[in-house]
Amino acid sequence: EPIDLLGKVFVFSKESNVDDVKLLTPQTE
């Protein structure tokens, strides 16, 4: 269920820093 995780991280990125998402999901970029 990688999509679920990505979606959750993406939403979190909006509330948190985008840098966190880049570190958590470097594949997205």
C-alpha positions, 0 to 999 in steps of 0.5 A: 500500500505505497500509494496510501503512504504517499497520499498521507505524506503528501497531505502532511507536507502541506501542514509540515515542511515540503523538505520532510516529504522530499526526504520521506519520498524522494521518488516523487521528485 
